[in-house]
């Protein structure tokens, strides 16, 4: 009997360029569920840094606007129309910049309310593997690739999706051979391919598949066929359109 696919729909995707991230992971003695929590806590600190930088930028713009308005008040008494027009244009440009900062502050607030932060997918995968290390330390997991941009999302929600995807592929391949994770970024955004070595020998339970589907819907992740295994022993996770975050530093 033919095996049910692990994925839902979609087409092939080429792996995109990114920061070097090749790693073979065979963790031993990992402490469960601590790495993702540390990443989530880091996100709060990073949010504070971005927020402070934007507030400081807004303060500089308002200081400059006050200076221009003072000059306009002085020119109103004894200045020329041409000078007043120039100062008015400058004031308008400053207000436009203030509106841009205001919009970014609004976006930051909306992301914070939604529990989203800038996520390095390579770091996220390593954190998930760290937290899974105590459960299956004997199974080697090979991680390749990375993405040049961070992704906006929830660390816990996306980490749950990656963990469940690994468990599904592990169940499909019967726990034999290596697991492979490919991280990439292309014109359509971020993606993770999770592949099992060998043939499909088992089927995940219905409850496990439903939990995975619930997790992907909650995290805004689309599941498409892995192009190399045609969905038999692998799947590809694609993040929602528009989730691109800041450019990542190359170490």
C-alpha positions as a Markdown table, in Angstrom:
| # | Residue | x | y | z |
|---|---|---|---|---|
| 1 | Unk | 0.0 | 0.0 | 0.0 |
| 2 | Unk | 1.3 | 3.5 | -0.9 |
| 3 | Unk | 2.4 | 5.6 | 2.0 |
| 4 | Unk | 0.6 | 8.9 | 2.7 |
| 5 | Unk | 2.7 | 12.0 | 2.0 |
| 6 | Unk | 4.0 | 14.0 | 4.9 |
| 7 | Unk | 3.3 | 17.2 | 3.1 |
| 8 | Unk | 0.2 | 18.9 | 1.7 |
| 9 | Unk | 0.9 | 20.5 | -1.6 |
| 10 | Unk | 3.3 | 22.7 | -3.6 |
| 11 | Unk | 6.3 | 22.5 | -5.9 |
| 12 | Unk | 10.1 | 22.1 | -5.8 |
| 13 | Unk | 12.3 | 24.9 | -4.4 |
| 14 | Unk | 16.0 | 25.4 | -4.9 |
| 15 | Unk | 18.2 | 25.9 | -1.8 |
| 16 | Unk | 19.2 | 29.5 | -1.6 |
| 17 | Unk | 22.5 | 31.1 | -0.5 |
| 18 | Unk | 23.1 | 32.1 | 3.1 |
| 19 | Unk | 25.5 | 32.3 | 5.9 |
| 20 | Unk | 27.7 | 29.2 | 6.3 |
| 21 | Unk | 25.9 | 26.9 | 8.7 |
| 22 | Unk | 27.0 | 23.4 | 8.1 |
| 23 | Unk | 27.0 | 21.3 | 11.2 |
| 24 | Unk | 26.6 | 17.7 | 12.3 |
| 25 | Unk | 24.6 | 17.5 | 15.5 |
| 26 | Unk | 24.8 | 14.5 | 17.8 |
| 27 | Unk | 24.0 | 16.2 | 21.2 |
| 28 | Unk | 24.7 | 14.4 | 24.5 |
| 29 | Unk | 23.4 | 15.3 | 27.9 |
| 30 | Unk | 21.3 | 18.2 | 26.7 |
| 31 | Unk | 18.9 | 19.8 | 29.2 |
| 32 | Unk | 15.4 | 19.7 | 27.8 |
| 33 | Unk | 13.4 | 22.9 | 26.9 |
| 34 | Unk | 15.9 | 25.5 | 27.9 |
| 35 | Unk | 17.5 | 26.7 | 24.7 |
| 36 | Unk | 14.3 | 28.0 | 23.1 |
| 37 | Unk | 13.4 | 29.7 | 26.3 |
| 38 | Unk | 16.7 | 31.5 | 26.3 |
| 39 | Unk | 16.2 | 32.6 | 22.7 |
| 40 | Unk | 12.7 | 33.9 | 23.6 |
| 41 | Unk | 14.2 | 35.9 | 26.5 |
| 42 | Unk | 16.9 | 37.3 | 24.2 |
| 43 | Unk | 14.1 | 38.6 | 21.9 |
| 44 | Unk | 12.7 | 40.8 | 24.7 |
| 45 | Unk | 16.1 | 42.4 | 25.1 |
| 46 | Unk | 16.5 | 42.9 | 21.3 |
| 47 | Unk | 13.0 | 44.4 | 21.2 |
| 48 | Unk | 14.0 | 46.9 | 23.9 |
| 49 | Unk | 17.2 | 47.9 | 22.0 |
| 50 | Unk | 15.2 | 48.5 | 18.7 |
| 51 | Unk | 12.6 | 50.4 | 20.6 |
| 52 | Unk | 15.1 | 52.6 | 22.3 |
| 53 | Unk | 17.0 | 53.3 | 19.0 |
| 54 | Unk | 13.7 | 54.4 | 17.4 |
| 55 | Unk | 12.8 | 56.6 | 20.3 |
| 56 | Unk | 16.2 | 58.3 | 20.2 |
| 57 | Unk | 15.8 | 58.9 | 16.4 |
| 58 | Unk | 12.4 | 60.4 | 17.0 |
| 59 | Unk | 13.9 | 62.7 | 19.7 |
| 60 | Unk | 16.5 | 63.9 | 17.3 |
| 61 | Unk | 13.9 | 64.7 | 14.6 |
| 62 | Unk | 11.7 | 66.6 | 17.1 |
| 63 | Unk | 14.7 | 68.6 | 18.3 |
| 64 | Unk | 15.5 | 69.6 | 14.7 |
| 65 | Unk | 11.8 | 70.4 | 14.0 |
| 66 | Unk | 11.8 | 72.7 | 17.0 |
| 67 | Unk | 14.8 | 74.5 | 15.7 |
| 68 | Unk | 13.2 | 75.0 | 12.3 |
| 69 | Unk | 10.0 | 76.3 | 13.8 |
| 70 | Unk | 12.0 | 78.8 | 15.9 |
| 71 | Unk | 13.7 | 80.0 | 12.7 |
| 72 | Unk | 10.3 | 80.3 | 11.0 |
| 73 | Unk | 9.0 | 82.4 | 13.9 |
| 74 | Unk | 12.0 | 84.7 | 13.6 |
| 75 | Unk | 11.7 | 85.0 | 9.8 |
| 76 | Unk | 8.0 | 85.8 | 10.1 |
| 77 | Unk | 9.0 | 89.2 | 11.6 |
| 78 | Unk | 11.7 | 90.3 | 9.2 |
| 79 | Unk | 12.4 | 87.5 | 6.8 |
| 80 | Unk | 11.7 | 87.0 | 3.1 |
| 81 | Unk | 9.0 | 84.7 | 1.5 |
| 82 | Unk | 11.7 | 82.6 | -0.1 |
| 83 | Unk | 13.3 | 81.8 | 3.2 |
| 84 | Unk | 10.0 | 81.0 | 4.8 |
| 85 | Unk | 9.2 | 78.6 | 2.0 |
| 86 | Unk | 12.5 | 76.8 | 2.4 |
| 87 | Unk | 12.0 | 76.4 | 6.1 |
| 88 | Unk | 8.5 | 75.2 | 5.6 |
| 89 | Unk | 9.7 | 72.5 | 3.2 |
| 90 | Unk | 12.4 | 71.4 | 5.7 |
| 91 | Unk | 9.7 | 71.2 | 8.5 |
| 92 | Unk | 7.5 | 69.1 | 6.2 |
| 93 | Unk | 10.4 | 66.7 | 5.4 |
| 94 | Unk | 11.1 | 66.3 | 9.2 |
| 95 | Unk | 7.5 | 65.5 | 9.9 |
| 96 | Unk | 7.6 | 62.9 | 7.1 |
| 97 | Unk | 10.6 | 61.2 | 8.8 |
| 98 | Unk | 8.7 | 61.4 | 12.2 |
| 99 | Unk | 5.8 | 59.6 | 10.6 |
| 100 | Unk | 8.1 | 56.9 | 9.3 |
| 101 | Unk | 9.5 | 56.3 | 12.7 |
| 102 | Unk | 6.0 | 56.3 | 14.2 |
| 103 | Unk | 5.0 | 53.6 | 11.7 |
| 104 | Unk | 8.0 | 51.4 | 12.7 |
| 105 | Unk | 7.1 | 51.9 | 16.3 |
| 106 | Unk | 3.6 | 50.8 | 15.6 |
| 107 | Unk | 4.9 | 47.7 | 13.7 |
| 108 | Unk | 7.2 | 46.9 | 16.6 |
| 109 | Unk | 4.3 | 47.1 | 19.0 |
| 110 | Unk | 2.1 | 44.9 | 16.9 |
| 111 | Unk | 4.9 | 42.3 | 16.6 |
| 112 | Unk | 5.5 | 42.4 | 20.3 |
| 113 | Unk | 1.7 | 41.9 | 21.1 |
| 114 | Unk | 1.8 | 38.9 | 18.7 |
| 115 | Unk | 4.8 | 37.4 | 20.5 |
| 116 | Unk | 7.0 | 37.8 | 17.4 |
| 117 | Unk | 10.7 | 38.5 | 17.4 |
| 118 | Unk | 13.6 | 38.4 | 14.9 |
| 119 | Unk | 14.6 | 34.8 | 14.5 |
| 120 | Unk | 17.8 | 33.4 | 13.1 |
| 121 | Unk | 16.6 | 30.1 | 11.6 |
| 122 | Unk | 20.0 | 28.5 | 12.0 |
| 123 | Unk | 20.1 | 29.3 | 15.7 |
| 124 | Unk | 16.5 | 28.2 | 16.1 |
| 125 | Unk | 17.3 | 24.8 | 14.6 |
| 126 | Unk | 20.3 | 24.4 | 16.9 |
| 127 | Unk | 18.2 | 25.3 | 19.9 |
| 128 | Unk | 15.5 | 22.7 | 18.9 |
| 129 | Unk | 18.1 | 20.0 | 18.5 |
| 130 | Unk | 19.7 | 21.0 | 21.9 |
| 131 | Unk | 16.3 | 20.5 | 23.5 |
| 132 | Unk | 15.7 | 17.2 | 21.7 |
| 133 | Unk | 19.2 | 15.9 | 22.4 |
| 134 | Unk | 18.2 | 14.1 | 25.6 |
| 135 | Unk | 15.4 | 12.2 | 23.9 |
| 136 | Unk | 17.3 | 10.8 | 20.9 |
| 137 | Unk | 21.0 | 11.4 | 21.3 |
| 138 | Unk | 21.9 | 8.3 | 19.2 |
| 139 | Unk | 20.4 | 9.7 | 16.0 |
| 140 | Unk | 22.7 | 12.0 | 14.0 |
| 141 | Unk | 21.1 | 15.1 | 12.5 |
| 142 | Unk | 22.9 | 16.9 | 9.8 |
| 143 | Unk | 22.2 | 20.7 | 9.4 |
| 144 | Unk | 23.2 | 22.6 | 6.3 |
| 145 | Unk | 22.6 | 26.1 | 5.0 |
| 146 | Unk | 21.3 | 29.3 | 6.6 |
| 147 | Unk | 19.3 | 32.4 | 5.6 |
| 148 | Unk | 20.7 | 36.0 | 5.1 |
| 149 | Unk | 17.7 | 37.5 | 6.8 |
| 150 | Unk | 16.1 | 36.9 | 10.2 |
| 151 | Unk | 12.4 | 35.9 | 10.2 |
| 152 | Unk | 9.7 | 37.6 | 12.3 |
| 153 | Unk | 7.8 | 34.9 | 14.3 |
| 154 | Unk | 7.3 | 33.3 | 17.6 |
| 155 | Unk | 10.3 | 31.3 | 18.8 |
| 156 | Unk | 8.1 | 28.8 | 20.7 |
| 157 | Unk | 5.5 | 28.4 | 17.9 |
| 158 | Unk | 8.1 | 27.9 | 15.2 |
| 159 | Unk | 10.3 | 25.7 | 17.4 |
| 160 | Unk | 7.3 | 23.5 | 18.0 |
| 161 | Unk | 6.8 | 23.1 | 14.3 |
| 162 | Unk | 10.4 | 22.1 | 13.7 |
| 163 | Unk | 10.3 | 19.6 | 16.6 |
| 164 | Unk | 7.1 | 18.0 | 15.3 |
| 165 | Unk | 8.4 | 17.9 | 11.8 |
| 166 | Unk | 11.5 | 16.1 | 12.9 |
| 167 | Unk | 9.3 | 13.6 | 14.9 |
| 168 | Unk | 7.1 | 13.0 | 11.8 |
| 169 | Unk | 10.1 | 12.3 | 9.5 |
| 170 | Unk | 11.7 | 10.1 | 12.3 |
| 171 | Unk | 8.5 | 8.1 | 12.5 |
| 172 | Unk | 8.2 | 7.7 | 8.8 |
| 173 | Unk | 11.8 | 6.3 | 8.5 |
| 174 | Unk | 11.4 | 4.1 | 11.5 |
| 175 | Unk | 14.2 | 5.8 | 13.4 |
| 176 | Unk | 16.8 | 4.5 | 11.1 |
| 177 | Unk | 19.6 | 6.5 | 9.4 |
| 178 | Unk | 20.4 | 10.2 | 9.6 |
| 179 | Unk | 18.0 | 13.1 | 9.5 |
| 180 | Unk | 18.9 | 16.2 | 7.4 |
| 181 | Unk | 17.8 | 19.8 | 7.8 |
| 182 | Unk | 18.4 | 22.3 | 5.0 |
| 183 | Unk | 17.9 | 26.0 | 5.8 |
| 184 | Unk | 17.4 | 28.4 | 2.9 |
| 185 | Unk | 16.0 | 31.7 | 1.6 |
| 186 | Unk | 14.7 | 32.4 | -1.9 |
| 187 | Unk | 12.5 | 34.9 | -3.7 |
| 188 | Unk | 9.5 | 33.5 | -1.8 |
| 189 | Unk | 11.1 | 33.7 | 1.6 |
| 190 | Unk | 12.4 | 31.4 | 4.3 |
| 191 | Unk | 12.2 | 27.7 | 4.2 |
| 192 | Unk | 13.4 | 24.6 | 6.1 |
| 193 | Unk | 13.6 | 21.1 | 4.4 |
| 194 | Unk | 13.6 | 18.2 | 6.8 |
| 195 | Unk | 14.6 | 14.9 | 5.2 |
| 196 | Unk | 15.0 | 11.3 | 6.4 |
| 197 | Unk | 17.6 | 8.9 | 5.1 |
| 198 | Unk | 16.4 | 5.7 | 3.5 |
| 199 | Unk | 12.9 | 4.5 | 2.6 |
| 200 | Unk | 9.5 | 5.2 | 4.2 |
| 201 | Unk | 8.8 | 2.2 | 6.5 |
| 202 | Unk | 6.1 | 3.5 | 8.8 |
| 203 | Unk | 3.3 | 6.0 | 9.2 |
| 204 | Unk | 3.0 | 8.7 | 11.9 |
| 205 | Unk | -0.1 | 8.3 | 14.1 |
| 206 | Unk | -3.2 | 10.4 | 13.3 |
| 207 | Unk | -2.9 | 12.4 | 16.5 |
| 208 | Unk | 0.7 | 13.3 | 15.7 |
| 209 | Unk | -0.2 | 14.4 | 12.2 |
| 210 | Unk | -3.1 | 16.5 | 13.6 |
| 211 | Unk | -0.8 | 18.1 | 16.2 |
| 212 | Unk | 1.6 | 19.0 | 13.5 |
| 213 | Unk | -1.1 | 20.6 | 11.3 |
| 214 | Unk | -2.3 | 22.6 | 14.2 |
| 215 | Unk | 1.2 | 23.8 | 15.0 |
| 216 | Unk | 1.8 | 24.9 | 11.4 |
| 217 | Unk | -1.4 | 26.8 | 11.2 |
| 218 | Unk | -0.7 | 28.5 | 14.5 |
| 219 | Unk | 2.8 | 29.5 | 13.4 |
| 220 | Unk | 1.7 | 30.6 | 9.9 |
| 221 | Unk | 3.9 | 27.9 | 8.2 |
| 222 | Unk | 3.0 | 26.2 | 4.9 |
| 223 | Unk | 4.0 | 22.6 | 4.3 |
| 224 | Unk | 5.0 | 21.7 | 0.8 |
| 225 | Unk | 6.6 | 18.5 | -0.8 |
| 226 | Unk | 10.3 | 18.1 | -0.4 |
| 227 | Unk | 11.6 | 18.0 | -4.0 |
| 228 | Unk | 14.3 | 15.4 | -3.4 |
| 229 | Unk | 12.1 | 12.7 | -1.8 |
| 230 | Unk | 8.7 | 13.7 | -3.4 |
| 231 | Unk | 7.3 | 13.9 | 0.1 |
| 232 | Unk | 7.8 | 10.3 | 1.0 |
| 233 | Unk | 10.5 | 10.7 | 3.7 |
| 234 | Unk | 10.7 | 14.5 | 3.9 |
| 235 | Unk | 8.9 | 17.8 | 3.9 |
| 236 | Unk | 9.5 | 21.5 | 3.4 |
| 237 | Unk | 8.4 | 24.2 | 5.8 |
| 238 | Unk | 7.9 | 27.7 | 4.2 |
| 239 | Unk | 7.3 | 30.7 | 6.4 |
| 240 | Unk | 4.5 | 33.1 | 5.7 |
| 241 | Unk | 5.0 | 35.8 | 3.0 |
| 242 | Unk | 6.3 | 39.0 | 4.5 |
| 243 | Unk | 8.0 | 37.5 | 7.5 |
| 244 | Unk | 11.4 | 38.8 | 6.5 |
| 245 | Unk | 13.3 | 40.5 | 9.4 |
| 246 | Unk | 16.6 | 42.3 | 9.6 |
| 247 | Unk | 19.8 | 41.4 | 7.8 |
| 248 | Unk | 21.8 | 38.9 | 9.7 |
| 249 | Unk | 25.5 | 39.5 | 10.5 |
| 250 | Unk | 28.0 | 37.2 | 8.9 |
| 251 | Unk | 30.4 | 35.8 | 11.5 |
